Amino acid sequence: MVGFRQLKVWEKSHQLTLAAYRVTSAFPRDERYGISSQLRRSAASISANIAEGCGHRSKREFARFLTIALGSASEFEYHLLLAFDLGLVEAGDYQLLEANVTEAKRMLTGFIKKLMSDV
């Protein structure tokens, strides 16, 4: 398997995580263990599952971890929408993060399809 740092989808999701941390750092203190934590955790889970999948030998196992990453991306997408609807995220930040998570999901879906077609 390839090193996770060489994967464009990992880089995209890592940048999403960094952006999520920047945006949530401006959240009110009382959200530290609420939506802020959920956004950070789900964003980091995308990259972490891609990295973990790279450590497995079979394409099938790698695809399973990419599927988990895809689920984390969907979770992030929901928490982002919730934060926006609650007025915690500005429109510009929301649009940027939404576009990035949508692109990451597209990339993950394509990567999973490619891996499974090679099995």
N, C-alpha and C positions, 0 to 999 in steps of 0.2 A: 504494500500500500504506500501511498504518497504521504509526505509530511503535511500536516494540516495547514501550516503557514503558507504553503504553496498554492492552496486552493482559493480561487477568487470568491467563492461563496463564503468561506471562512472569513476572509478579509472584509467582505461586505457586512457580515454579521458582527464582526468585531468592532467595526466602525459604528454600527448601529448601537452596540452596547455602550461605547464611549459617549455617543451622543445622548443616549438615555440617561447616563450618569450626569452629564452636564445639565440637561434640562431638569431633571429631578432635584438637582442641588438647590434650585430656587423654590422648591415646594415648601409650604408651611411646615414648621416643626412638628405639628401634630399629625402630619402625614408620613413621617419618617418610617413608621412600621406598618403603614397602610399601603396606599396605591404606589407610593414611591418605591417601597421595597418590592412590590409585585412587579413593577415595570423593570426594575434593575435585575431581579432574579430571572424573569422570563427572557429578557434580552441576553443575559449571560449564558443561559441554558442553551440557546441556539448554538453559539460558538463552542461551548463545552461539549455538546453532543456530537458536533462535527469532529472535534478533536479526538474525542473518545472513540468514535467510529473508525478513525484512521488507525487506531491501535489494534484493530481486529484484522485477522488474516483473510477472512472471506468477504466477498462482495455482498453476499446476502446479509451478513452481520453489519457491514458498513451501511447498507441501505436501511437497515432497521434503525440505526442511530440517526440517520438523516431524517427518517420519518418522525422520530421523537423530536428532532430539531424543528421540523415543520410544525408540529403541534405546539411547541414553545413559541414559534413565530406567530401562530394564530392567537395564542394566549396574550402575547405582547400587543398584538393588534387590538384586541378587545380592551385591555387595560389602558392603552393609549387613547382610545375613543372615550372611555369612561373619564379619564383625566381631562380630556378636552371638554367634554360635556359638563364637567364640574367646574370648569374655568381655571384649571390648574396649568394648562398648556396653552400657549398662545397659538394663533392660527398658523403663523409661519413655521413654527417648530412642529406643529401637528402635521402639516402638509409634507414637510421634509422627512420626518420619521415615518409617516404613513407610506410615502413613496419608497423609502429604503426598505421597510419591512415587506412591502409588496414585491419588490425586486428580489429580495432574499428568498421569499417563498417561491417565486417563479424559478429561480436558480436551483433551489433544493428539489423542486418537483422534476425539473429536467434531469438533474443529476441522479435522482432515484430511478427514473425511467431508464436512463442509460445503463446504470449498474444492473438493473434487473433484466435488461435485454441481453446483457452479456453473460448471464447466469445459465 
